[in-house]
């Protein structure tokens, strides 16, 4: 189990105290958090500058702007873990959905409730990796943020070595999923 600073109005000092007490991750950097300012960088500023913290990012270009994604990767080298924040309409043609009694509209890849608040995301992990690369990030850190970094946070080995579990996603040159193997066995559900 890993303790993560969630959606929070915590100050930078409060966030640092949580990290000192054992929190090791930040959930959804810049989303539903205290805003970063020059005098109080809040949870994001604390997490981006503390080497002990893995920073979760929803890189769908709706939750975090491309410039902020590049800032995060430059600040927290090797400590970014991509998060999809997928909701039920993902991978469907649905444009309206009910989530916890709220009506969600999906338009242009953006899922919102009536007041325009984001209601999750519909971008898959390979989508967010591609969007990072489109934002100017090199493929290696983008792929690490989708694989080895989150695995390391959970204490899971993420390499292909003899005797390892062999959960593998095979991407083509355009970073589109072509095959998945779970425990070394081809997934019956196919790519994606």
DRENPA-3360 file (N, C-alpha, C; in nm, 2 decimals, always signed):
BEGIN
1 = XXXXXXXX = +0.08/-0.12/+0.00/+0.00/+0.00/+0.00/+0.09/+0.12/+0.00 ~ +0.05/+0.22/-0.08/+0.13/+0.35/-0.09/+0.03/+0.46/-0.05 ~ +0.08/+0.55/+0.04/+0.00/+0.67/+0.08/+0.03/+0.78/-0.02 ~ -0.08/+0.84/-0.07/-0.07/+0.94/-0.17/-0.15/+1.07/-0.12 ~ -0.09/+1.18/-0.14/-0.16/+1.31/-0.11/-0.27/+1.32/-0.22 ~ -0.39/+1.32/-0.19/-0.50/+1.32/-0.29/-0.54/+1.46/-0.32 ~ -0.66/+1.47/-0.37/-0.71/+1.61/-0.41/-0.72/+1.68/-0.28 ~ -0.64/+1.79/-0.27/-0.62/+1.85/-0.14/-0.60/+2.00/-0.15;
9 = XXXXXXXX = -0.64/+2.07/-0.04/-0.62/+2.22/-0.03/-0.50/+2.24/+0.07 ~ -0.42/+2.13/+0.08/-0.31/+2.15/+0.18/-0.21/+2.25/+0.13 ~ -0.14/+2.32/+0.22/-0.03/+2.41/+0.19/+0.09/+2.32/+0.16 ~ +0.19/+2.39/+0.11/+0.32/+2.32/+0.09/+0.37/+2.26/+0.22 ~ +0.36/+2.34/+0.33/+0.41/+2.29/+0.46/+0.33/+2.17/+0.50 ~ +0.20/+2.17/+0.49/+0.12/+2.05/+0.52/+0.15/+1.93/+0.44 ~ +0.18/+1.96/+0.31/+0.21/+1.85/+0.22/+0.35/+1.79/+0.25 ~ +0.44/+1.88/+0.29/+0.58/+1.83/+0.33/+0.57/+1.75/+0.46;
17 = XXXXXXXX = +0.48/+1.79/+0.55/+0.46/+1.71/+0.67/+0.40/+1.57/+0.64 ~ +0.31/+1.56/+0.54/+0.25/+1.43/+0.50/+0.36/+1.35/+0.44 ~ +0.45/+1.40/+0.36/+0.56/+1.33/+0.30/+0.66/+1.28/+0.41 ~ +0.69/+1.37/+0.51/+0.77/+1.33/+0.62/+0.71/+1.22/+0.70 ~ +0.58/+1.21/+0.70/+0.51/+1.10/+0.77/+0.49/+0.98/+0.69 ~ +0.53/+0.98/+0.57/+0.52/+0.86/+0.49/+0.45/+0.86/+0.35 ~ +0.39/+0.97/+0.32/+0.32/+0.98/+0.19/+0.43/+0.97/+0.08 ~ +0.41/+0.90/-0.02/+0.51/+0.88/-0.13/+0.47/+0.92/-0.27;
25 = XXXXXXXX = +0.34/+0.97/-0.28/+0.29/+1.00/-0.41/+0.20/+1.12/-0.40 ~ +0.17/+1.18/-0.52/+0.08/+1.29/-0.53/-0.02/+1.25/-0.64 ~ -0.15/+1.24/-0.60/-0.25/+1.21/-0.70/-0.29/+1.32/-0.79 ~ -0.29/+1.30/-0.92/-0.35/+1.40/-1.01/-0.29/+1.54/-1.00 ~ -0.16/+1.55/-1.01/-0.10/+1.68/-1.00/-0.17/+1.79/-1.07 ~ -0.20/+1.90/-1.00/-0.26/+2.02/-1.05/-0.42/+2.01/-1.06 ~ -0.47/+1.89/-1.03/-0.62/+1.87/-1.05/-0.68/+1.86/-0.91 ~ -0.77/+1.95/-0.88/-0.84/+1.96/-0.75/-0.75/+1.97/-0.64;
33 = XXXXXXXX = -0.64/+2.05/-0.66/-0.54/+2.08/-0.55/-0.54/+2.23/-0.53 ~ -0.48/+2.27/-0.42/-0.45/+2.41/-0.40/-0.37/+2.46/-0.51 ~ -0.39/+2.58/-0.56/-0.31/+2.63/-0.68/-0.17/+2.67/-0.63 ~ -0.08/+2.65/-0.72/+0.06/+2.68/-0.69/+0.08/+2.83/-0.71 ~ +0.14/+2.90/-0.60/+0.17/+3.04/-0.61/+0.32/+3.06/-0.57 ~ +0.37/+3.18/-0.58/+0.50/+3.20/-0.55/+0.53/+3.19/-0.40 ~ +0.43/+3.21/-0.31/+0.45/+3.21/-0.17/+0.41/+3.08/-0.11 ~ +0.32/+3.00/-0.18/+0.28/+2.87/-0.13/+0.26/+2.78/-0.25;
41 = XXXXXXXX = +0.36/+2.70/-0.28/+0.35/+2.62/-0.40/+0.25/+2.50/-0.39 ~ +0.19/+2.48/-0.27/+0.09/+2.38/-0.25/+0.14/+2.24/-0.27 ~ +0.05/+2.14/-0.29/+0.09/+2.01/-0.31/+0.18/+1.98/-0.43 ~ +0.15/+2.05/-0.54/+0.22/+2.03/-0.66/+0.37/+2.07/-0.65 ~ +0.39/+2.20/-0.60/+0.52/+2.25/-0.58/+0.60/+2.16/-0.49 ~ +0.54/+2.12/-0.38/+0.61/+2.03/-0.28/+0.65/+1.90/-0.35 ~ +0.55/+1.83/-0.42/+0.58/+1.70/-0.48/+0.68/+1.71/-0.59 ~ +0.68/+1.82/-0.67/+0.77/+1.83/-0.78/+0.91/+1.85/-0.74;
49 = XXXXXXXX = +0.93/+1.91/-0.62/+1.07/+1.94/-0.57/+1.12/+1.84/-0.46 ~ +1.04/+1.74/-0.42/+1.08/+1.65/-0.32/+1.11/+1.51/-0.39 ~ +1.23/+1.47/-0.38/+1.28/+1.35/-0.45/+1.21/+1.22/-0.40 ~ +1.15/+1.23/-0.29/+1.08/+1.11/-0.23/+0.94/+1.09/-0.29 ~ +0.89/+1.18/-0.37/+0.75/+1.18/-0.41/+0.74/+1.14/-0.56 ~ +0.65/+1.05/-0.59/+0.62/+1.01/-0.73/+0.50/+1.10/-0.76 ~ +0.50/+1.16/-0.88/+0.40/+1.26/-0.91/+0.30/+1.20/-1.02 ~ +0.18/+1.18/-0.98/+0.08/+1.13/-1.08/+0.02/+1.24/-1.17;
57 = XXXXXXXX = +0.02/+1.22/-1.30/-0.03/+1.32/-1.39/-0.13/+1.26/-1.49 ~ -0.24/+1.33/-1.51/-0.33/+1.29/-1.62/-0.29/+1.37/-1.74 ~ -0.23/+1.31/-1.83/-0.16/+1.38/-1.95/-0.25/+1.37/-2.07 ~ -0.38/+1.40/-2.05/-0.47/+1.39/-2.17/-0.49/+1.52/-2.24 ~ -0.42/+1.62/-2.20/-0.43/+1.76/-2.25/-0.56/+1.83/-2.22 ~ -0.64/+1.77/-2.14/-0.76/+1.84/-2.08/-0.73/+1.87/-1.93 ~ -0.68/+1.78/-1.86/-0.65/+1.80/-1.72/-0.53/+1.88/-1.70 ~ -0.43/+1.87/-1.78/-0.30/+1.94/-1.77/-0.25/+1.99/-1.90;
65 = XXXXXXXX = -0.22/+2.12/-1.92/-0.17/+2.17/-2.04/-0.04/+2.11/-2.08 ~ -0.01/+2.11/-2.21/+0.12/+2.05/-2.25/+0.24/+2.12/-2.19 ~ +0.23/+2.25/-2.17/+0.35/+2.33/-2.11/+0.37/+2.28/-1.96 ~ +0.26/+2.26/-1.89/+0.27/+2.21/-1.75/+0.32/+2.07/-1.75 ~ +0.29/+1.99/-1.85/+0.34/+1.85/-1.85/+0.49/+1.85/-1.87 ~ +0.54/+1.94/-1.96/+0.68/+1.95/-1.98/+0.75/+2.00/-1.85 ~ +0.69/+2.10/-1.78/+0.74/+2.15/-1.66/+0.75/+2.04/-1.56 ~ +0.65/+1.96/-1.55/+0.65/+1.85/-1.45/+0.76/+1.75/-1.48;
73 = XXXXXXXX = +0.78/+1.71/-1.60/+0.88/+1.61/-1.64/+1.02/+1.67/-1.62 ~ +1.04/+1.80/-1.64/+1.17/+1.87/-1.62/+1.20/+1.88/-1.47 ~ +1.09/+1.90/-1.39/+1.11/+1.91/-1.25/+1.13/+1.78/-1.17 ~ +1.06/+1.68/-1.21/+1.05/+1.56/-1.14/+1.11/+1.44/-1.23 ~ +1.23/+1.46/-1.27/+1.29/+1.36/-1.36/+1.28/+1.22/-1.30 ~ +1.22/+1.13/-1.38/+1.22/+0.99/-1.33/+1.11/+0.96/-1.22 ~ +1.03/+1.06/-1.19/+0.93/+1.05/-1.08/+0.79/+1.07/-1.12 ~ +0.76/+1.08/-1.25/+0.63/+1.10/-1.30/+0.56/+0.96/-1.33;
81 = XXXXXXXX = +0.44/+0.94/-1.28/+0.36/+0.82/-1.31/+0.23/+0.87/-1.38 ~ +0.21/+0.82/-1.50/+0.09/+0.86/-1.57/-0.03/+0.79/-1.51 ~ -0.14/+0.87/-1.52/-0.27/+0.82/-1.47/-0.37/+0.85/-1.58 ~ -0.46/+0.75/-1.60/-0.56/+0.77/-1.71/-0.68/+0.84/-1.65 ~ -0.72/+0.81/-1.53/-0.84/+0.86/-1.47/-0.97/+0.82/-1.55 ~ -0.96/+0.71/-1.62/-1.06/+0.66/-1.71/-1.20/+0.65/-1.64 ~ -1.30/+0.69/-1.71/-1.44/+0.67/-1.66/-1.51/+0.57/-1.76 ~ -1.62/+0.53/-1.73/-1.69/+0.42/-1.81/-1.71/+0.45/-1.96;
89 = XXXXXXXX = -1.73/+0.58/-2.00/-1.75/+0.60/-2.15/-1.62/+0.58/-2.23 ~ -1.51/+0.56/-2.17/-1.38/+0.54/-2.24/-1.40/+0.42/-2.33 ~ -1.34/+0.43/-2.45/-1.34/+0.32/-2.55/-1.49/+0.29/-2.60 ~ -1.58/+0.38/-2.58/-1.71/+0.37/-2.64/-1.75/+0.49/-2.72 ~ -1.86/+0.49/-2.79/-1.91/+0.60/-2.86/-2.00/+0.69/-2.78 ~ -2.02/+0.65/-2.65/-2.11/+0.73/-2.56/-2.07/+0.87/-2.55 ~ -2.17/+0.96/-2.56/-2.15/+1.10/-2.54/-2.22/+1.15/-2.41 ~ -2.31/+1.07/-2.35/-2.37/+1.11/-2.23/-2.36/+0.98/-2.14;
97 = XXXXXXXX = -2.34/+1.01/-2.01/-2.32/+0.90/-1.91/-2.36/+0.95/-1.78 ~ -2.41/+0.85/-1.69/-2.44/+0.89/-1.56/-2.33/+0.83/-1.47 ~ -2.27/+0.91/-1.38/-2.17/+0.87/-1.29/-2.21/+0.92/-1.15 ~ -2.23/+0.83/-1.06/-2.27/+0.87/-0.92/-2.38/+0.98/-0.92 ~ -2.48/+0.96/-1.01/-2.60/+1.04/-1.01/-2.58/+1.17/-1.09 ~ -2.46/+1.20/-1.14/-2.43/+1.32/-1.22/-2.43/+1.28/-1.37 ~ -2.48/+1.37/-1.45/-2.48/+1.35/-1.59/-2.34/+1.40/-1.65 ~ -2.28/+1.31/-1.72/-2.15/+1.34/-1.78/-2.16/+1.35/-1.93;
105 = XXXXXXXX = -2.10/+1.46/-1.99/-2.11/+1.47/-2.13/-1.96/+1.45/-2.18 ~ -1.95/+1.37/-2.29/-1.82/+1.36/-2.35/-1.82/+1.42/-2.49 ~ -1.73/+1.52/-2.50/-1.73/+1.60/-2.63/-1.58/+1.63/-2.66 ~ -1.53/+1.60/-2.77/-1.40/+1.63/-2.81/-1.29/+1.56/-2.72 ~ -1.32/+1.45/-2.66/-1.23/+1.38/-2.57/-1.23/+1.44/-2.43 ~ -1.32/+1.53/-2.40/-1.33/+1.59/-2.27/-1.46/+1.55/-2.20 ~ -1.45/+1.49/-2.08/-1.56/+1.45/-2.01/-1.59/+1.55/-1.90 ~ -1.71/+1.61/-1.90/-1.75/+1.71/-1.80/-1.89/+1.69/-1.75;
113 = XXXXXXXX = -1.91/+1.75/-1.63/-2.05/+1.76/-1.57/-2.11/+1.89/-1.62 ~ -2.23/+1.92/-1.58/-2.31/+2.03/-1.63/-2.24/+2.16/-1.62 ~ -2.16/+2.19/-1.51/-2.10/+2.32/-1.49/-1.96/+2.33/-1.55 ~ -1.92/+2.23/-1.63/-1.80/+2.23/-1.70/-1.68/+2.17/-1.63 ~ -1.70/+2.12/-1.50/-1.60/+2.06/-1.43/-1.56/+1.92/-1.49 ~ -1.43/+1.89/-1.50/-1.39/+1.76/-1.55/-1.44/+1.65/-1.47 ~ -1.49/+1.54/-1.53/-1.55/+1.43/-1.46/-1.47/+1.30/-1.48 ~ -1.34/+1.32/-1.50/-1.26/+1.20/-1.53/-1.21/+1.22/-1.67;
121 = XXXXXXXX = -1.16/+1.11/-1.73/-1.10/+1.12/-1.86/-1.14/+1.00/-1.95 ~ -1.13/+1.01/-2.08/-1.16/+0.90/-2.17/-1.04/+0.86/-2.25 ~ -0.92/+0.92/-2.22/-0.80/+0.88/-2.29/-0.73/+0.76/-2.22 ~ -0.70/+0.66/-2.30/-0.63/+0.54/-2.25/-0.48/+0.57/-2.23 ~ -0.41/+0.47/-2.17/-0.27/+0.49/-2.14/-0.19/+0.51/-2.26 ~ -0.22/+0.44/-2.37/-0.14/+0.47/-2.49/-0.17/+0.60/-2.55 ~ -0.30/+0.65/-2.53/-0.33/+0.79/-2.57/-0.25/+0.89/-2.50 ~ -0.24/+0.88/-2.37/-0.16/+0.98/-2.29/-0.01/+0.97/-2.32;
129 = XXXXXXXX = +0.04/+0.85/-2.35/+0.18/+0.84/-2.39/+0.20/+0.92/-2.52 ~ +0.11/+0.89/-2.62/+0.12/+0.96/-2.75/+0.11/+1.12/-2.73 ~ +0.02/+1.16/-2.64/+0.01/+1.30/-2.62/+0.13/+1.37/-2.56 ~ +0.20/+1.29/-2.47/+0.32/+1.34/-2.41/+0.43/+1.36/-2.52 ~ +0.44/+1.26/-2.61/+0.54/+1.27/-2.72/+0.50/+1.39/-2.81 ~ +0.37/+1.40/-2.84/+0.32/+1.52/-2.92/+0.35/+1.65/-2.86 ~ +0.36/+1.65/-2.72/+0.39/+1.77/-2.65/+0.54/+1.81/-2.65 ~ +0.62/+1.72/-2.71/+0.76/+1.75/-2.72/+0.85/+1.66/-2.62;
137 = XXXXXXXX = +0.79/+1.57/-2.55/+0.87/+1.49/-2.46/+0.92/+1.37/-2.53 ~ +1.04/+1.33/-2.50/+1.10/+1.21/-2.56/+1.02/+1.08/-2.52 ~ +1.03/+0.98/-2.61/+0.95/+0.86/-2.59/+1.00/+0.79/-2.46 ~ +1.13/+0.78/-2.43/+1.18/+0.70/-2.32/+1.12/+0.75/-2.19 ~ +1.12/+0.88/-2.15/+1.06/+0.91/-2.02/+0.90/+0.90/-2.03 ~ +0.84/+0.92/-2.14/+0.70/+0.90/-2.16/+0.66/+0.76/-2.13 ~ +0.74/+0.66/-2.19/+0.71/+0.52/-2.17/+0.74/+0.48/-2.02 ~ +0.85/+0.53/-1.97/+0.88/+0.50/-1.83/+0.77/+0.55/-1.73;
145 = XXXXXXXX = +0.71/+0.66/-1.76/+0.60/+0.72/-1.68/+0.48/+0.63/-1.69 ~ +0.47/+0.55/-1.79/+0.35/+0.46/-1.80/+0.38/+0.32/-1.76 ~ +0.51/+0.29/-1.72/+0.54/+0.15/-1.69/+0.63/+0.14/-1.56 ~ +0.76/+0.17/-1.58/+0.86/+0.14/-1.47/+0.84/+0.23/-1.35 ~ +0.81/+0.36/-1.37/+0.79/+0.45/-1.26/+0.68/+0.41/-1.17 ~ +0.55/+0.39/-1.22/+0.45/+0.35/-1.13/+0.47/+0.21/-1.07 ~ +0.54/+0.12/-1.15/+0.57/-0.01/-1.09/+0.67/+0.01/-0.97 ~ +0.77/+0.09/-0.99/+0.86/+0.11/-0.88/+0.79/+0.17/-0.75;
153 = XXXXXXXX = +0.70/+0.26/-0.77/+0.62/+0.32/-0.66/+0.55/+0.21/-0.58 ~ +0.50/+0.11/-0.66/+0.43/-0.01/-0.59/+0.52/-0.12/-0.55 ~ +0.65/-0.10/-0.57/+0.75/-0.21/-0.53/+0.75/-0.33/-0.62 ~ +0.70/-0.31/-0.75/+0.69/-0.42/-0.85/+0.80/-0.41/-0.95 ~ +0.87/-0.52/-0.98/+0.97/-0.52/-1.08/+0.91/-0.51/-1.22 ~ +0.96/-0.42/-1.30/+0.90/-0.40/-1.43/+0.99/-0.43/-1.55 ~ +1.08/-0.52/-1.53/+1.17/-0.56/-1.64/+1.14/-0.70/-1.69 ~ +1.19/-0.72/-1.81/+1.17/-0.86/-1.87/+1.30/-0.94/-1.83;
161 = XXXXXXXX = +1.28/-1.02/-1.73/+1.39/-1.10/-1.68/+1.34/-1.25/-1.67 ~ +1.43/-1.34/-1.67/+1.38/-1.48/-1.65/+1.31/-1.50/-1.52 ~ +1.19/-1.56/-1.53/+1.11/-1.59/-1.41/+1.01/-1.48/-1.38 ~ +1.02/-1.36/-1.45/+0.93/-1.25/-1.42/+0.80/-1.28/-1.48 ~ +0.69/-1.21/-1.43/+0.56/-1.24/-1.47/+0.53/-1.22/-1.62 ~ +0.59/-1.13/-1.69/+0.58/-1.10/-1.83/+0.44/-1.05/-1.87 ~ +0.40/-0.94/-1.80/+0.29/-0.86/-1.85/+0.35/-0.76/-1.94 ~ +0.32/-0.77/-2.07/+0.38/-0.69/-2.17/+0.28/-0.62/-2.27;
169 = XXXXXXXX = +0.31/-0.50/-2.30/+0.23/-0.43/-2.40/+0.32/-0.40/-2.52 ~ +0.28/-0.44/-2.63/+0.37/-0.42/-2.75/+0.30/-0.30/-2.83 ~ +0.39/-0.20/-2.85/+0.34/-0.08/-2.93/+0.41/-0.07/-3.06 ~ +0.34/-0.01/-3.16/+0.41/+0.01/-3.29/+0.48/+0.14/-3.29 ~ +0.54/+0.18/-3.41/+0.62/+0.30/-3.41/+0.54/+0.42/-3.38 ~ +0.41/+0.42/-3.40/+0.32/+0.53/-3.37/+0.27/+0.53/-3.22 ~ +0.32/+0.43/-3.14/+0.29/+0.41/-3.00/+0.14/+0.37/-2.98 ~ +0.09/+0.29/-3.08/-0.04/+0.23/-3.07/-0.02/+0.09/-3.02;
177 = XXXXXXXX = -0.11/+0.04/-2.93/-0.10/-0.09/-2.88/-0.14/-0.19/-2.99 ~ -0.05/-0.29/-3.01/-0.07/-0.39/-3.11/-0.09/-0.53/-3.05 ~ -0.03/-0.56/-2.93/-0.05/-0.68/-2.86/-0.04/-0.66/-2.71 ~ -0.10/-0.74/-2.63/-0.09/-0.74/-2.49/-0.07/-0.89/-2.44 ~ +0.02/-0.91/-2.35/+0.04/-1.04/-2.29/+0.03/-1.02/-2.14 ~ -0.05/-1.11/-2.08/-0.07/-1.10/-1.93/-0.01/-1.23/-1.88 ~ +0.09/-1.22/-1.80/+0.16/-1.34/-1.75/+0.22/-1.43/-1.86 ~ +0.26/-1.36/-1.96/+0.32/-1.42/-2.08/+0.23/-1.48/-2.18;
185 = XXXXXXXX = +0.10/-1.47/-2.15/-0.01/-1.53/-2.24/-0.08/-1.41/-2.32 ~ -0.09/-1.43/-2.45/-0.16/-1.33/-2.53/-0.30/-1.30/-2.48 ~ -0.33/-1.18/-2.47/-0.46/-1.14/-2.41/-0.57/-1.17/-2.52 ~ -0.68/-1.23/-2.47/-0.79/-1.27/-2.55/-0.87/-1.15/-2.59 ~ -0.86/-1.04/-2.52/-0.93/-0.92/-2.55/-0.87/-0.84/-2.66 ~ -0.74/-0.87/-2.70/-0.67/-0.80/-2.81/-0.61/-0.67/-2.76 ~ -0.56/-0.59/-2.85/-0.49/-0.47/-2.82/-0.59/-0.37/-2.76 ~ -0.53/-0.28/-2.67/-0.61/-0.17/-2.61/-0.67/-0.23/-2.49;
% end
